[in-house]
Amino acid sequence: MIAALTLLLVFQLAGEVIARGLGLPVPGPVIGMALLFLALLLRGGPSDNLRQTAGNLLQHLSLLFIPAGTGIVLYGELIAAEWLPLAAALLGSTFLAIVVTALVLNALVKRRRPREEARS
């Protein structure tokens, strides 16, 4: 488990170094996750140890949101002052995510239908 956690943290650190070193507007952990994904593709998938560690982390995912909740409490006044732009951004991004998901699903379903008809 320690080796798998170390691997996850090393990729996160690599992402941070790349993001800050190149001045990218992408969070370091996102870059690290993409690097980990590429490494797993090249390796042929995760090891059992990494799979088990990821499962354990996902079981306790709610604990990882405590810092975000604390930030909301600390910046309550700022959130109260800027509630309209925040609400607009949340509603707009939620709507956009639903639309994009629906369009991608529709495209995938249309792409799959000819394959199924060819098999019949």
C-alpha positions as CSV (number, residue, x, y, z in Angstrom):
1,M,0.0,0.0,0.0
2,I,2.8,2.4,0.8
3,A,4.5,1.7,-2.6
4,A,1.2,2.5,-4.4
5,L,0.6,5.7,-2.4
6,T,4.2,6.7,-3.1
7,L,3.5,6.1,-6.8
8,L,0.4,8.3,-6.7
9,L,2.2,11.1,-4.9
10,V,5.2,11.0,-7.2
11,F,2.9,11.4,-10.2
12,Q,1.1,14.3,-8.5
13,L,4.5,15.9,-7.7
14,A,5.6,15.5,-11.3
15,G,2.4,17.2,-12.4
16,E,3.0,20.1,-10.0
17,V,6.6,20.5,-11.2
18,I,5.5,20.5,-14.9
19,A,2.6,22.9,-14.2
20,R,4.7,25.4,-12.3
21,G,7.8,25.0,-14.4
22,L,6.0,25.6,-17.6
23,G,3.5,28.1,-16.2
24,L,0.6,26.1,-17.4
25,P,-3.0,27.1,-16.4
26,V,-3.7,23.4,-15.5
27,P,-3.6,22.2,-12.0
28,G,-0.6,19.9,-11.2
29,P,-2.6,17.0,-10.0
30,V,-4.5,16.9,-13.3
31,I,-1.3,16.7,-15.2
32,G,0.0,14.1,-12.8
33,M,-3.2,12.1,-13.3
34,A,-2.8,12.2,-17.1
35,L,0.9,11.1,-16.7
36,L,-0.2,8.2,-14.5
37,F,-2.9,7.3,-17.1
38,L,-0.3,7.2,-19.8
39,A,2.1,5.1,-17.7
40,L,-0.7,2.6,-16.9
41,L,-1.6,2.4,-20.6
42,L,2.1,1.6,-21.4
43,R,2.3,-0.9,-18.6
44,G,-0.9,-2.7,-19.5
45,G,-2.9,-1.6,-16.5
46,P,-2.5,-1.1,-12.8
47,S,-1.0,-3.7,-10.4
48,D,-3.2,-5.4,-7.9
49,N,-1.5,-3.3,-5.1
50,L,-2.4,0.0,-6.9
51,R,-5.9,-1.2,-7.6
52,Q,-6.5,-2.1,-3.9
53,T,-5.0,1.2,-2.7
54,A,-7.2,3.2,-5.1
55,G,-10.2,1.3,-3.9
56,N,-9.3,2.1,-0.3
57,L,-8.9,5.8,-1.2
58,L,-12.3,5.8,-2.9
59,Q,-13.9,4.3,0.1
60,H,-12.8,7.3,2.2
61,L,-13.3,9.9,-0.5
62,S,-15.6,12.0,1.7
63,L,-12.7,12.7,4.0
64,L,-10.8,14.3,1.2
65,F,-13.5,17.0,0.9
66,I,-12.9,18.3,4.4
67,P,-10.3,20.9,3.3
68,A,-12.7,22.2,0.7
69,G,-15.5,22.5,3.3
70,T,-13.1,24.4,5.6
71,G,-12.3,26.8,2.7
72,I,-16.0,27.5,2.3
73,V,-16.3,28.4,6.0
74,L,-13.2,30.6,5.9
75,Y,-14.3,32.5,2.8
76,G,-18.0,32.8,3.8
77,E,-18.0,36.6,3.5
78,L,-16.4,36.6,0.1
79,I,-18.9,33.9,-1.1
80,A,-21.8,35.9,0.2
81,A,-20.5,39.0,-1.6
82,E,-20.0,37.1,-4.9
83,W,-22.9,34.7,-4.8
84,L,-24.5,35.7,-8.1
85,P,-21.4,35.0,-10.3
86,L,-20.7,31.8,-8.4
87,A,-24.3,30.6,-8.8
88,A,-24.2,31.5,-12.5
89,A,-20.9,29.7,-13.0
90,L,-22.2,26.6,-11.1
91,L,-25.5,26.5,-13.1
92,G,-23.8,27.2,-16.4
93,S,-21.1,24.6,-16.0
94,T,-23.6,22.0,-14.8
95,F,-25.8,22.7,-17.8
96,L,-22.9,22.6,-20.2
97,A,-21.6,19.3,-18.7
98,I,-25.1,17.7,-19.2
99,V,-25.3,19.0,-22.8
100,V,-21.8,17.7,-23.7
101,T,-22.4,14.4,-22.0
102,A,-25.7,14.0,-23.9
103,L,-24.0,14.9,-27.2
104,V,-21.2,12.5,-26.7
105,L,-23.6,9.7,-25.7
106,N,-25.7,10.4,-28.7
107,A,-22.6,10.2,-31.0
108,L,-21.4,7.0,-29.4
109,V,-24.9,5.4,-29.8
110,K,-25.1,6.4,-33.5
111,R,-21.6,5.0,-34.0
112,R,-22.4,1.7,-32.4
113,R,-25.6,1.1,-34.3
114,P,-24.0,0.3,-37.7
115,R,-21.7,-2.2,-36.1
116,E,-24.6,-4.0,-34.4
117,E,-26.6,-4.0,-37.7
118,A,-23.6,-5.4,-39.6
119,R,-23.3,-8.3,-37.1
120,S,-27.0,-9.3,-37.6
